[in-house]
């Protein structure tokens, strides 16, 4: 079939044709580092991390760039509120960003440029726009002349008359037209500033991504991504700047992930349903959060609520249990672990359908069922059965790697799950082992009523006993 991507610019799925065969250049808008990341940032981060992993799975050599906005009104205002420098605030929040995204197992992009390190490239781009009469200087500010760019509104499907009628435009007498937007802002007292041909100042928000994308990936590159909230005005303005300066389309495929709703309401600080990643992963396992975010196709909205995350935690625990069980059975066996071609094709087809993570997760759940079924009927002396289990387990792990889940050692994870569960019920491991010993004694004495009562007592506390010829072990119900 070949990879097909939904292109926001055209509003349809298109065959993916990279500019250079076998290579992909991708830019994704990063965060403005004035505060800790919220769960909406997690959605975008996880979505494009899956795209990154998927492209590599399909065999592409990927150059992935994700930026940091480290100069902005929000950063300046927050630093002033806290009585610290912008540099201190930025450093603090970049550190927090990595803590959050590493916890969600995001792979690091090939490049993570900071806007303030690309001021010369931004100034050069603005100069080109001024030379082409698409931008003008006014009282130390420089603005992009929206009406002089004929393609404006193509990405967001808006026309200029509607924009002017509906826009809540900031009062600025320096503008020729209320729709024009700032490329360079004249310095104000106490703000970060850089020298420029128009006087000291700082860049506007939109120009940074145009400059960094062009410098690191070229005048035209394959994919540009971000959240749907960036379609207008940010990405619309990026197109105007980049196309206006170079005379060619800057990006071939525009990708945007859907919004996050909290209990079916839009996430908003005013509604009191605004959650940072740190808040969420302090309550739920980070892999469960990642798994849940991928359970819905990246373009669709996703509803974020505690019951869904709790279910995702149970699912992740079940996957770890299946992996640990299969690995234990295959231990010391030299079993072939090749993945059947039809399995690989199913996975490839799911990815090629616009990075359909929901379809990949369906395959993972199917593989989990197959692994458990083969474990149920496993016999060590059956070489064919061992090879089949090894093959199913290899496919199961392949999908997990693509989704970025099951990153920990299964046995260690299950031990930590036990500790967490015992703490929640106020019981110690020694108490469980003592009850197991008493049950074993009752079974030897053929006091099955007592042994059954002990099993039922532990089961009521979420503790499951597993009897085998080598003894009794216990796990936590998942």
C-alpha positions in Angstrom: 0.0 0.0 0.0 2.7 2.5 1.0 2.6 5.2 3.6 -0.3 7.6 3.5 -0.5 10.7 5.6 -3.4 13.0 6.2 -2.2 16.4 5.1 -3.9 19.3 6.9 -3.1 21.6 3.9 -5.2 19.5 1.5 -7.6 18.1 4.0 -7.1 14.5 2.8 -4.8 11.4 3.0 -2.0 11.5 0.5 0.7 9.0 -0.6 3.9 10.0 1.1 6.6 10.9 -1.3 9.7 12.1 0.5 11.9 14.8 -1.1 14.8 12.4 -1.0 14.3 8.7 -1.3 14.7 6.8 1.9 15.0 9.9 4.0 12.5 12.1 6.0 13.0 15.6 7.4 10.5 16.4 10.1 10.0 19.5 12.3 7.6 19.5 15.2 6.8 22.6 17.2 8.0 22.2 20.8 7.0 24.0 24.0 7.3 27.5 25.3 9.3 26.9 28.5 7.6 29.2 31.0 6.0 26.4 33.1 5.8 22.7 33.5 4.3 20.7 30.6 0.6 19.8 30.8 -1.1 16.7 29.5 -1.8 18.4 26.1 2.0 18.6 25.6 2.1 14.9 26.5 -0.4 14.2 23.7 1.7 16.0 21.1 5.0 14.6 22.4 3.8 11.0 22.4 2.0 11.3 19.0 5.0 12.5 17.2 7.3 10.2 19.0 5.2 7.4 17.6 5.5 8.9 14.1 9.3 9.1 14.6 9.5 5.5 15.7 7.1 4.4 12.9 9.1 6.1 10.1 12.3 4.4 11.4 10.4 1.1 11.5 9.5 1.6 7.9 13.2 1.9 7.1 13.5 5.7 6.7 16.5 7.7 7.8 14.8 10.4 9.8 16.0 13.8 10.8 13.7 14.9 13.5 13.8 18.5 14.9 11.8 19.8 17.8 12.4 23.3 19.2 12.2 25.2 22.5 10.7 28.6 22.5 12.9 30.3 25.1 12.0 34.0 24.5 8.3 35.0 24.7 5.9 37.3 26.6 4.9 34.5 28.9 8.5 33.7 29.8 9.2 37.4 30.5 6.1 37.9 32.6 6.6 34.6 34.6 10.3 35.5 35.3 9.3 38.9 36.5 6.5 37.5 38.8 9.1 35.2 40.4 11.9 37.7 40.6 14.3 35.6 38.6 16.0 36.0 35.2 14.5 34.6 32.0 17.6 32.4 31.7 17.0 30.9 35.1 13.3 30.2 34.3 14.1 28.7 31.0 16.8 26.4 32.4 14.5 25.2 35.1 11.7 24.4 32.7 13.8 22.7 30.1 15.1 20.4 32.9 11.5 19.8 33.9 10.5 19.1 30.3 13.1 16.4 30.0 12.0 14.9 33.3 8.4 14.7 32.0 9.2 13.5 28.5 11.8 11.0 29.6 9.2 9.5 32.0 6.9 9.0 29.1 9.7 7.3 27.2 10.0 9.8 24.3 13.0 9.3 22.1 15.2 12.3 21.8 15.0 14.1 18.4 18.1 14.6 16.3 18.1 18.3 17.1 16.4 20.4 19.8 17.3 24.1 18.9 16.5 27.0 21.2 15.1 30.0 19.6 17.6 32.5 21.1 20.5 30.7 19.5 19.0 31.4 16.0 18.5 35.2 16.2 20.9 35.9 13.3 18.9 33.4 11.1 15.7 35.1 12.1 17.0 38.6 11.3 18.2 37.4 7.9 14.8 35.9 7.1 13.1 39.1 8.1 15.5 41.1 5.9 14.5 38.9 2.9 10.8 39.6 3.6 11.4 43.3 3.9 13.3 43.2 0.6 10.4 41.4 -1.1 8.0 44.0 0.3 6.2 41.4 2.4 7.3 43.1 5.6 7.7 46.6 6.8 9.4 48.4 9.7 7.4 50.8 11.9 8.8 52.6 14.9 11.3 49.8 15.6 8.8 46.9 15.1 8.7 44.9 11.9 5.4 43.4 10.7 4.4 40.9 8.0 2.0 42.3 5.5 -0.7 39.6 5.4 -2.6 41.0 2.5 0.5 41.0 0.3 0.8 37.2 0.6 -1.8 35.7 -1.8 -1.8 32.2 -0.2 -2.7 33.4 3.3 -5.4 31.2 4.9 -4.8 28.1 2.8 -3.8 25.9 5.8 -6.6 27.0 8.2 -9.2 27.4 5.4 -9.9 31.0 6.4 -10.3 34.1 4.2 -9.1 37.5 5.0 -12.5 39.2 5.3 -13.6 36.6 7.9 -10.4 37.0 9.8 -10.7 40.7 10.0 -14.4 40.5 11.1 -13.8 37.9 13.7 -10.3 38.7 15.0 -9.8 40.1 18.4 -6.9 42.3 17.3 -4.5 43.9 19.7 -4.5 47.7 19.4 -1.3 48.7 17.7 -1.1 51.9 15.8 2.2 50.9 14.2 0.5 48.3 12.0 -0.8 49.2 8.5 -3.4 46.5 8.8 -4.9 44.9 11.9 -4.2 41.4 10.4 -0.4 42.0 10.2 1.7 40.2 12.7 5.0 40.9 14.4 8.3 39.6 13.0 10.5 41.7 15.3 9.5 43.6 18.5 11.1 46.8 19.6 12.8 46.4 23.0 11.0 47.4 26.1 12.7 48.2 29.4 13.8 45.1 31.3 13.2 42.7 28.5 15.8 40.5 26.7 17.0 42.2 23.6 19.3 41.7 20.6 20.7 44.2 18.1 19.1 44.3 14.6 18.9 46.6 11.6 15.7 48.0 13.1 17.1 48.7 16.6 17.4 46.5 19.7 14.5 44.1 20.2 13.5 40.5 20.1 11.8 38.2 17.6 8.1 37.5 17.2 6.9 34.0 18.0 6.2 32.8 14.5 9.5 33.7 12.9 11.5 31.4 15.0 10.2 28.1 13.6 10.5 29.4 10.0 14.1 30.3 10.6 15.1 27.1 12.5 13.3 24.8 10.1 14.9 26.4 7.1 18.4 26.4 8.7 18.3 22.8 9.9 16.2 21.1 7.3 16.2 23.3 4.2 13.8 25.7 2.4 11.4 22.8 1.8 11.2 19.7 4.0 8.9 16.7 4.3 6.7 16.9 7.5 5.8 19.7 9.9 3.8 18.7 13.0 2.1 20.1 16.1 -1.2 20.3 17.9 -4.3 21.5 16.2 -4.2 24.7 18.2 -1.1 25.7 16.1 -2.9 25.5 12.7 -3.9 29.2 13.1 -2.2 31.5 13.5 1.2 29.9 14.2 1.5 27.5 11.2 -0.4 29.7 8.9 2.1 32.5 9.7 5.0 30.1 9.3 3.9 29.3 5.8 3.5 33.0 4.9 7.0 33.8 6.2 8.8 30.8 4.8 7.0 30.8 1.4 7.2 34.6 1.2 11.0 34.6 1.7 11.9 31.6 -0.5 9.2 31.6 -3.1 8.4 27.9 -2.5 6.3 25.9 -0.2 8.2 25.2 3.0 6.5 21.9 3.9 4.9 19.1 1.9 2.9 17.4 4.6 1.3 19.2 7.6 0.3 17.0 10.5 -1.7 18.0 13.6 -2.7 16.0 16.6 -6.2 16.3 18.2 -7.1 18.0 21.5 -7.2 16.5 25.0 -10.5 16.8 26.8 -10.8 16.2 30.6 -14.0 14.2 31.5 -15.5 15.4 28.2 -14.7 19.1 28.8 -12.0 21.2 27.2 -8.9 21.4 29.4 -8.7 24.8 31.0 -7.2 26.4 34.1 -10.4 28.4 34.5 -12.4 25.1 34.7 -10.1 23.6 37.3 -9.3 20.6 35.1 -5.8 21.5 34.0 -3.2 18.8 34.8 0.5 18.8 34.4 2.4 15.7 33.3 4.0 15.6 36.7 0.5 15.5 38.4 -0.7 12.7 36.2 2.4 10.4 36.4 2.5 10.8 40.2 -0.9 9.0 40.2 -0.6 6.7 37.2 2.1 4.6 35.7 3.8 6.7 32.9 3.7 3.7 30.5 0.0 3.5 31.1 -0.4 7.2 30.3 1.6 6.7 27.1 -0.4 3.6 26.2 -3.7 5.4 26.7 -2.6 8.5 24.6 -1.8 6.1 21.7 -5.1 4.2 22.0 -6.8 6.9 19.9 -5.6 7.9 16.5 -3.5 11.0 16.8 -5.8 13.2 14.7 -8.9 12.5 16.9 -9.7 14.2 20.2 -9.1 12.1 23.3 -11.0 12.2 26.6 -8.7 12.0 29.6 -10.2 10.6 32.8 -9.0 8.6 35.8 -11.0 5.4 35.0 -9.5 5.2 31.5 -6.0 5.6 32.9 -6.7 3.0 35.6 -7.8 0.6 32.9 -4.7 1.4 30.9 -2.6 0.5 34.0 -4.3 -2.9 34.3 -3.6 -3.5 30.6 0.1 -2.6 30.9 0.4 -4.9 34.0 -1.3 -7.7 32.0 1.3 -7.2 29.2 4.2 -7.4 31.6 2.7 -10.5 33.2 2.4 -12.2 29.8 5.9 -11.3 28.9 7.3 -12.5 32.2 5.4 -15.7 31.9 6.6 -16.5 28.4 10.2 -15.6 29.1 10.1 -17.9 32.1 8.8 -20.8 30.1 11.4 -20.2 27.3 14.3 -19.8 29.7 17.2 -22.1 28.8 15.4 -23.2 25.6 17.1 -22.5 22.2 13.8 -21.6 20.4 13.6 -19.9 17.0 12.0 -16.5 17.4 11.4 -15.3 13.8 8.4 -13.1 13.1 6.0 -14.5 10.4 5.8 -12.4 7.2 2.0 -12.0 7.5 2.4 -10.6 11.1 5.0 -8.0 9.9 2.7 -7.0 7.0 -0.2 -6.4 9.4 1.9 -4.2 11.5 3.3 -2.3 8.4 -0.3 -1.8 7.1 -1.4 -0.3 10.4 1.5 2.1 10.4 1.1 3.0 6.8 -2.5 4.0 7.3 -1.6 7.5 8.6 0.3 6.1 11.7 -2.8 4.4 13.1 -1.6 3.6 16.6 -5.1 2.4 17.6 -4.8 -0.4 14.9 -1.3 -1.2 16.2 -2.7 -1.5 19.8 -5.4 -3.9 18.5 -2.6 -6.0 17.1 -0.8 -5.8 20.4 -3.8 -7.1 22.3 -4.2 -9.9 19.8 -0.6 -10.8 20.3 -1.0 -10.7 24.1 -3.9 -13.2 23.8 -1.8 -15.5 21.6 1.1 -15.4 24.0 -1.1 -16.3 27.0 -2.9 -19.0 25.1 0.4 -20.7 24.1 1.7 -20.4 27.7 -1.4 -22.2 28.9 -0.7 -25.2 26.7 3.1 -25.0 26.9 5.2 -28.2 27.1 9.0 -27.8 27.3 9.7 -30.9 25.3 7.5 -29.7 22.4 10.1 -27.9 20.2 7.4 -26.8 17.7 5.3 -25.3 20.5 8.4 -23.5 22.0 9.2 -22.1 18.6 5.7 -20.8 18.2 5.7 -19.2 21.6 9.1 -17.6 20.9 7.8 -16.2 17.6 4.6 -14.8 19.2 6.6 -13.3 22.0 9.0 -11.7 19.5 6.1 -10.1 17.6 4.6 -9.0 20.9 7.8 -7.3 21.9 8.3 -5.7 18.4 4.9 -4.0 18.8 5.7 -2.9 22.3 8.9 -1.3 21.1 7.1 0.5 18.3 4.5 1.9 20.8 7.2 2.7 23.4 5.8 0.5 26.2 7.2 -2.4 28.3 10.5 -0.7 28.6 11.3 -2.2 32.0 12.3 -5.8 33.0 9.1 -7.8 33.4 10.1 -9.5 36.6 11.2 -6.2 38.2 8.0 -4.5 37.1 5.9 -7.3 38.6 7.8 -7.1 41.8 7.3 -3.4 42.0 3.6 -4.0 41.3 3.4 -6.4 44.2 5.0 -3.9 46.5 2.7 -1.1 45.4 -0.4 -3.4 45.9 0.7 -4.6 49.3 1.2 -1.0 50.4 -2.3 -0.2 49.2 -3.9 -3.0 51.3 -1.6 -2.5 54.3 -0.1 -6.0 54.1 3.5 -7.2 54.1 5.1 -9.8 51.8 6.0 -11.9 54.8 2.3 -12.1 55.7 1.5 -13.4 52.2 4.2 -16.0 52.4 3.1 -17.1 55.8 -0.5 -17.6 54.6 0.8 -19.6 51.6 2.8 -21.8 54.0 -0.3 -22.4 56.1 -2.3 -23.3 53.0 0.4 -25.7 51.8 0.3 -27.4 55.3 -3.5 -27.7 55.0 -3.2 -29.2 51.6 -0.7 -31.8 52.9 -3.2 -32.6 55.7 -5.9 -32.8 53.1 -7.8 -30.0 54.9 -9.1 -28.6 51.7 -11.7 -26.4 53.4 -8.9 -24.5 55.2 -6.7 -24.3 52.1 -9.6 -23.0 50.0 -10.4 -20.4 52.6 -6.9 -19.1 52.6 -6.8 -18.9 48.8 -10.2 -17.0 48.9 -8.9 -14.7 51.6 -5.9 -13.8 49.5 -8.0 -13.5 46.3 -10.3 -11.0 48.1 -7.2 -8.9 48.6 -6.2 -9.0 45.0 -3.5 -11.7 45.5 -3.6 -14.6 43.0 -1.9 -17.9 43.8 -0.3 -20.0 41.1 0.4 -23.7 42.0 3.0 -25.7 40.0 5.1 -28.8 40.5 7.9 -26.6 41.8 5.7 -24.9 44.4 3.3 -22.0 44.8 4.0 -18.4 43.7 1.8 -15.4 43.9 0.9 -12.4 41.7 -1.3 -9.4 41.9 -4.6 -9.5 40.1 -4.5 -7.3 36.9 
